[in-house]
Amino acid sequence: MEYLLAHDLGTSGNKATLFSGDGELIDSVTCPYPVSYSNGTWAEQRPQDWWQAVLKTTRLLVSKVDRTKIAGVSFSGQMMGCVCVNQEGEPLRDAIIWADMRAVEQQRKLAERIPEQEFYRLTGHRLSPSYGGQKFMWVKAQEPEIYAATYKMLNAKDYVILKLTGEFVTEYTDASSTCLMDLDHLEWSDRLLDAMGIDRNKLPKLHRSTDIAGTVTKEAAELTGLLPGTLVVCGGGDGVCSAIGTGCIREGVAHSSMGTSSWISITSRKAIYDEEQKTFNWAHIVPGYVLPTGTMQSGGGAYAWYVDHFCGHEREQAKERGVSVYTILEEELAKSRPGSNGLLFLPYLLGERSPRWNPDARAGFVGIGMEHGKEDFLRAVQEGVALNLNVVLETFRKKGQDIREMVVVGGGAKSRIWQQILADVYDVRIQVPDLLEEAASMGAAITAGVGVGLFQDFDAAGKFLEVRRNVEPREKERERYRRMALVFDEAYHALEPVYESLKKLM
């Protein structure tokens, strides 16, 4: 039996998984690492922490099988980052990660150099401080000595591949998260490089996701337990790997991830361009396709934030009963009716990407009354995330996409009440697979299997994915949420000037 080793370099930690060639999950292990938040909109991590997490988890998994049977290693990784390394591959500063929104001035300057619609059509993305290219612009402006010393700008998984193989590479999905790649032609764009003032020589070589990036070096083998010469496949960005792991490999198939950030994606032959630029388009791992997407900054992360800060009593109860705190919270959630007793939550804890594209937006509860209990606040958070993502879904529907079912994964998808909320808000059948938190690493494993020739094509995803539960929308609740969606949108727009005023107070 041959094995595929996959790593998913997320925001809170690295999830390493070992799959058999038949799609069976052999084992999975997670190693956490911290995020440094500062200055309101800054978010950074130490690339060395990613590497140490990969070393630790790889050694654990490799020790369980015959190393000679590991056919390949690949990666899913957080996108839209900026990792500056020198020619020796050493980081020159902490990584600026996807959640960081500091590059507002760079966005403004870029808008003076290239029309917004041209930028959107070239990259598949709107002008925003979220993307890697704009973050690299910030480095050039604010830390010129770091920019000058940068040999290559990488993303998270690219850095780990460098440590494993010695190769400076990236692939189309992560390249599309820099906004320096022409989406139609899948190559670095002179027009975009000129507009951002970025030196082409500081970008890594472009590959397909299924290309062999290199092989495990002797030094990396000693650290990881892998054999020297083990094949390393480029892999992809986490959102796109999740699409592979949920079977989103053909036109019209949709999936949603309810992780720290949350998104809805569909597979399409052509990019979907929205006049208001609410949504964007990634390059797909599957050749010939793109992945139209809308990603909010804090989805599952908003619920985790509320639980961490306001549910200490429930955590104590969980310890006493020997269960997860989320089991206790499901019981609490069940006490609140759909609509959260008239309470709304705007989930903008880290500003917002799609669909608002407002780095100054802030979270808030609207409509608090004496009648509201904790159960209403819990449910309002879940509903607020769903209502925000529904703006993305409705954007795709207005572009002619007929979406009637959706595979949902991520930690948030474990909540049965949240599953039902999503079905009711979206008016689709929600499909819940057996493995909820392995979709991204599963997608990386499938990509590795195709890359090393273990699988003929991405139809192999069918070996890995098994739907465990279907959740149907309910007519009465669907109508309630349709009305709530109008008020949710109204509340956001009413608060836009307040967000601007709050920013001046910081």
RALINWO-V857147 format. One record per residue. N is the residue number from 1. RES is the residue in three letters. SS is DSSP state (H for helix, E for strand, - for the rest). PSI is psi in whole degrees, 0 to 359 (999 if undefined). OMEGA is omega as a letter, one per 20 degrees, with the letter a starting at -180 (999 if undefined). Layout:
n = (N,N)
res = (RES,RES)
ss = (SS,SS)
psi = (PSI,PSI)
omega = (OMEGA,OMEGA)
This chain:
n = (1,2,3,4,5,6,7,8,9,10,11,12,13,14,15,16,17,18,19,20,21,22,23,24,25,26,27,28,29,30,31,32,33,34,35,36,37,38,39,40,41,42,43,44,45,46,47,48,49,50,51,52,53,54,55,56,57,58,59,60,61,62,63,64,65,66,67,68,69,70,71,72,73,74,75,76,77,78,79,80,81,82,83,84,85,86,87,88,89,90,91,92,93,94,95,96,97,98,99,100,101,102,103,104,105,106,107,108,109,110,111,112,113,114,115,116,117,118,119,120,121,122,123,124,125,126,127,128,129,130,131,132,133,134,135,136,137,138,139,140,141,142,143,144,145,146,147,148,149,150,151,152,153,154,155,156,157,158,159,160,161,162,163,164,165,166,167,168,169,170,171,172,173,174,175,176,177,178,179,180,181,182,183,184,185,186,187,188,189,190,191,192,193,194,195,196,197,198,199,200,201,202,203,204,205,206,207,208,209,210,211,212,213,214,215,216,217,218,219,220,221,222,223,224,225,226,227,228,229,230,231,232,233,234,235,236,237,238,239,240,241,242,243,244,245,246,247,248,249,250,251,252,253,254,255,256,257,258,259,260,261,262,263,264,265,266,267,268,269,270,271,272,273,274,275,276,277,278,279,280,281,282,283,284,285,286,287,288,289,290,291,292,293,294,295,296,297,298,299,300,301,302,303,304,305,306,307,308,309,310,311,312,313,314,315,316,317,318,319,320,321,322,323,324,325,326,327,328,329,330,331,332,333,334,335,336,337,338,339,340,341,342,343,344,345,346,347,348,349,350,351,352,353,354,355,356,357,358,359,360,361,362,363,364,365,366,367,368,369,370,371,372,373,374,375,376,377,378,379,380,381,382,383,384,385,386,387,388,389,390,391,392,393,394,395,396,397,398,399,400,401,402,403,404,405,406,407,408,409,410,411,412,413,414,415,416,417,418,419,420,421,422,423,424,425,426,427,428,429,430,431,432,433,434,435,436,437,438,439,440,441,442,443,444,445,446,447,448,449,450,451,452,453,454,455,456,457,458,459,460,461,462,463,464,465,466,467,468,469,470,471,472,473,474,475,476,477,478,479,480,481,482,483,484,485,486,487,488,489,490,491,492,493,494,495,496,497,498,499,500,501,502,503,504,505,506)
res = (MET,GLU,TYR,LEU,LEU,ALA,HIS,ASP,LEU,GLY,THR,SER,GLY,ASN,LYS,ALA,THR,LEU,PHE,SER,GLY,ASP,GLY,GLU,LEU,ILE,ASP,SER,VAL,THR,CYS,PRO,TYR,PRO,VAL,SER,TYR,SER,ASN,GLY,THR,TRP,ALA,GLU,GLN,ARG,PRO,GLN,ASP,TRP,TRP,GLN,ALA,VAL,LEU,LYS,THR,THR,ARG,LEU,LEU,VAL,SER,LYS,VAL,ASP,ARG,THR,LYS,ILE,ALA,GLY,VAL,SER,PHE,SER,GLY,GLN,MET,MET,GLY,CYS,VAL,CYS,VAL,ASN,GLN,GLU,GLY,GLU,PRO,LEU,ARG,ASP,ALA,ILE,ILE,TRP,ALA,ASP,MET,ARG,ALA,VAL,GLU,GLN,GLN,ARG,LYS,LEU,ALA,GLU,ARG,ILE,PRO,GLU,GLN,GLU,PHE,TYR,ARG,LEU,THR,GLY,HIS,ARG,LEU,SER,PRO,SER,TYR,GLY,GLY,GLN,LYS,PHE,MET,TRP,VAL,LYS,ALA,GLN,GLU,PRO,GLU,ILE,TYR,ALA,ALA,THR,TYR,LYS,MET,LEU,ASN,ALA,LYS,ASP,TYR,VAL,ILE,LEU,LYS,LEU,THR,GLY,GLU,PHE,VAL,THR,GLU,TYR,THR,ASP,ALA,SER,SER,THR,CYS,LEU,MET,ASP,LEU,ASP,HIS,LEU,GLU,TRP,SER,ASP,ARG,LEU,LEU,ASP,ALA,MET,GLY,ILE,ASP,ARG,ASN,LYS,LEU,PRO,LYS,LEU,HIS,ARG,SER,THR,ASP,ILE,ALA,GLY,THR,VAL,THR,LYS,GLU,ALA,ALA,GLU,LEU,THR,GLY,LEU,LEU,PRO,GLY,THR,LEU,VAL,VAL,CYS,GLY,GLY,GLY,ASP,GLY,VAL,CYS,SER,ALA,ILE,GLY,THR,GLY,CYS,ILE,ARG,GLU,GLY,VAL,ALA,HIS,SER,SER,MET,GLY,THR,SER,SER,TRP,ILE,SER,ILE,THR,SER,ARG,LYS,ALA,ILE,TYR,ASP,GLU,GLU,GLN,LYS,THR,PHE,ASN,TRP,ALA,HIS,ILE,VAL,PRO,GLY,TYR,VAL,LEU,PRO,THR,GLY,THR,MET,GLN,SER,GLY,GLY,GLY,ALA,TYR,ALA,TRP,TYR,VAL,ASP,HIS,PHE,CYS,GLY,HIS,GLU,ARG,GLU,GLN,ALA,LYS,GLU,ARG,GLY,VAL,SER,VAL,TYR,THR,ILE,LEU,GLU,GLU,GLU,LEU,ALA,LYS,SER,ARG,PRO,GLY,SER,ASN,GLY,LEU,LEU,PHE,LEU,PRO,TYR,LEU,LEU,GLY,GLU,ARG,SER,PRO,ARG,TRP,ASN,PRO,ASP,ALA,ARG,ALA,GLY,PHE,VAL,GLY,ILE,GLY,MET,GLU,HIS,GLY,LYS,GLU,ASP,PHE,LEU,ARG,ALA,VAL,GLN,GLU,GLY,VAL,ALA,LEU,ASN,LEU,ASN,VAL,VAL,LEU,GLU,THR,PHE,ARG,LYS,LYS,GLY,GLN,ASP,ILE,ARG,GLU,MET,VAL,VAL,VAL,GLY,GLY,GLY,ALA,LYS,SER,ARG,ILE,TRP,GLN,GLN,ILE,LEU,ALA,ASP,VAL,TYR,ASP,VAL,ARG,ILE,GLN,VAL,PRO,ASP,LEU,LEU,GLU,GLU,ALA,ALA,SER,MET,GLY,ALA,ALA,ILE,THR,ALA,GLY,VAL,GLY,VAL,GLY,LEU,PHE,GLN,ASP,PHE,ASP,ALA,ALA,GLY,LYS,PHE,LEU,GLU,VAL,ARG,ARG,ASN,VAL,GLU,PRO,ARG,GLU,LYS,GLU,ARG,GLU,ARG,TYR,ARG,ARG,MET,ALA,LEU,VAL,PHE,ASP,GLU,ALA,TYR,HIS,ALA,LEU,GLU,PRO,VAL,TYR,GLU,SER,LEU,LYS,LYS,LEU,MET)
ss = (-,-,E,E,E,E,E,E,E,-,-,-,E,E,E,E,E,E,E,E,-,-,-,-,E,E,E,E,E,E,E,E,-,-,-,E,E,E,-,-,-,E,E,E,E,-,H,H,H,H,H,H,H,H,H,H,H,H,H,H,H,H,-,-,-,-,H,H,H,E,E,E,E,E,E,E,E,-,-,-,-,E,E,E,E,-,-,-,-,-,E,-,-,-,E,E,-,-,-,-,-,-,-,H,H,H,H,H,H,H,H,H,H,-,-,H,H,H,H,H,H,H,H,-,-,-,-,-,-,-,-,H,H,H,H,H,H,H,H,H,H,H,-,H,H,H,H,H,H,-,-,E,E,E,-,H,H,H,H,H,H,H,H,H,H,-,-,-,E,E,E,H,H,H,H,H,-,-,-,-,E,E,-,-,-,-,E,E,-,H,H,H,H,H,H,H,-,-,-,H,H,H,E,-,E,E,E,-,-,-,-,E,E,E,E,-,-,H,H,H,H,H,H,H,-,-,-,-,-,-,E,E,E,-,-,E,E,H,H,H,H,H,H,H,H,-,-,-,-,-,-,-,-,E,E,E,E,E,-,-,-,E,E,E,E,E,E,E,-,-,-,-,-,-,-,-,-,-,-,E,E,E,E,-,-,-,-,-,-,E,E,E,E,E,E,E,-,-,-,H,H,H,H,H,H,H,H,H,H,H,-,H,H,H,H,H,H,H,H,H,H,-,-,-,H,H,H,H,H,H,H,H,H,-,-,-,-,-,-,H,H,H,-,E,E,E,-,-,-,-,-,E,-,-,-,-,-,E,-,-,-,-,-,E,E,E,-,-,-,-,-,-,-,H,H,H,H,H,H,H,H,H,H,H,H,H,H,H,H,H,H,H,H,H,H,H,H,H,-,-,-,-,-,-,E,E,E,E,E,-,H,H,H,H,-,H,H,H,H,H,H,H,H,H,H,H,-,-,E,E,E,E,E,-,-,-,-,-,H,H,H,H,H,H,H,H,H,H,H,H,H,-,-,-,-,-,-,H,H,H,H,H,H,H,-,-,E,E,E,E,E,-,-,-,H,H,H,H,H,H,H,H,H,H,H,H,H,H,H,H,H,H,H,H,H,H,H,H,H,H,H,H,H,H,H,-)
psi = (136,155,156,126,126,143,136,102,91,192,320,346,175,124,116,136,147,120,150,166,347,4,8,134,114,313,159,140,144,139,117,160,159,164,139,113,138,168,26,312,11,142,122,156,158,118,329,329,322,313,316,323,321,318,310,312,325,314,320,315,320,330,347,350,171,115,332,346,1,107,331,161,140,177,144,143,153,141,180,27,181,104,111,120,154,185,339,359,12,135,138,345,170,151,136,116,177,325,350,132,30,337,43,317,325,322,316,315,322,323,337,343,341,132,142,319,323,317,314,317,327,316,336,359,157,166,127,151,0,331,159,320,317,326,323,326,318,317,316,321,320,335,63,329,327,315,314,324,352,123,314,145,127,171,177,306,329,323,318,322,319,316,328,323,340,6,136,96,161,179,176,324,312,327,325,344,357,341,29,0,138,113,323,324,353,52,156,138,123,323,316,320,319,317,324,350,32,135,122,327,345,4,146,170,140,140,167,158,329,0,149,116,327,195,158,125,166,318,314,326,319,327,327,335,354,158,142,140,354,135,136,120,144,318,211,174,154,319,322,324,322,323,318,316,343,10,19,66,1,159,133,351,134,152,159,141,133,51,203,302,159,149,165,133,152,154,135,150,329,151,146,118,122,135,325,1,38,328,171,182,125,153,143,156,323,121,140,359,161,170,86,135,154,122,124,151,316,93,272,331,330,319,318,322,313,316,316,324,336,6,38,321,318,328,320,319,318,319,316,323,351,35,172,147,331,337,316,318,329,320,321,316,322,343,343,140,161,133,354,35,35,15,132,147,126,114,47,60,336,38,197,141,236,138,2,324,55,101,343,351,147,154,158,152,135,129,19,132,169,338,351,133,178,325,324,321,318,311,324,323,313,317,323,320,315,317,324,316,332,332,322,311,317,329,317,321,322,341,15,8,120,97,115,347,156,130,129,131,181,164,323,335,353,335,117,326,320,322,314,321,315,316,317,317,316,339,49,163,124,126,124,113,171,328,110,332,11,8,316,314,328,317,322,322,318,318,320,317,320,318,322,0,9,327,146,320,188,359,343,344,331,336,333,329,127,118,125,329,140,134,121,146,150,134,314,314,326,318,320,314,333,318,320,324,324,318,321,313,318,319,316,309,326,329,353,313,332,320,319,319,321,321,324,340,346,999)
omega = (r,a,r,r,a,r,r,a,a,a,a,a,r,r,r,a,r,r,r,r,r,r,r,r,a,a,a,r,a,r,a,r,a,r,r,r,r,r,r,a,a,r,a,r,r,r,r,r,r,a,r,r,r,r,a,a,r,r,a,a,a,a,a,a,r,a,a,a,r,a,a,r,r,a,r,a,r,a,r,a,r,r,a,r,r,a,r,r,a,r,a,r,r,a,r,a,a,a,a,a,a,a,a,r,r,r,a,a,r,r,r,a,a,r,a,a,r,r,a,a,r,a,a,a,r,r,a,r,a,a,a,a,r,r,r,r,r,r,a,a,a,a,a,r,r,r,a,a,a,r,r,r,a,r,a,a,r,r,a,r,r,a,a,a,a,a,r,a,r,r,a,a,r,r,r,r,r,a,r,a,r,a,a,a,r,r,r,a,r,a,a,r,r,a,a,a,a,r,a,a,r,r,a,r,a,r,r,a,a,r,r,r,a,r,a,a,r,a,a,r,r,a,a,a,r,r,r,r,r,a,r,a,a,r,a,r,a,a,a,r,r,r,r,a,r,r,a,a,r,a,r,r,a,r,r,r,a,r,a,r,a,a,r,r,r,r,a,r,a,r,r,a,a,a,r,r,r,a,a,a,r,r,a,r,a,a,r,a,r,a,r,a,r,a,r,a,a,r,r,r,r,r,r,r,a,a,a,a,a,a,r,r,a,r,r,r,a,r,a,a,r,r,r,r,a,r,r,a,r,r,r,r,a,a,a,a,r,a,r,r,r,a,r,r,r,a,a,a,a,a,r,r,r,j,a,a,a,a,a,a,r,a,r,r,a,r,a,r,a,a,a,r,a,a,r,r,r,a,r,r,r,a,r,r,a,a,r,r,r,r,r,a,a,r,r,r,r,r,r,a,r,a,a,r,a,r,a,a,r,a,r,a,r,a,r,r,r,r,a,r,r,r,a,a,a,a,r,r,r,r,a,a,a,r,a,a,a,a,a,r,r,r,r,r,r,r,r,a,r,a,a,r,r,r,r,a,a,r,r,r,r,r,a,a,r,r,a,a,r,a,a,r,r,a,a,a,r,r,r,a,r,r,r,a,r,r,r,r,r,a,r,a,r,a,a,r,r,r,r,r,r,a,a,a,a,999)
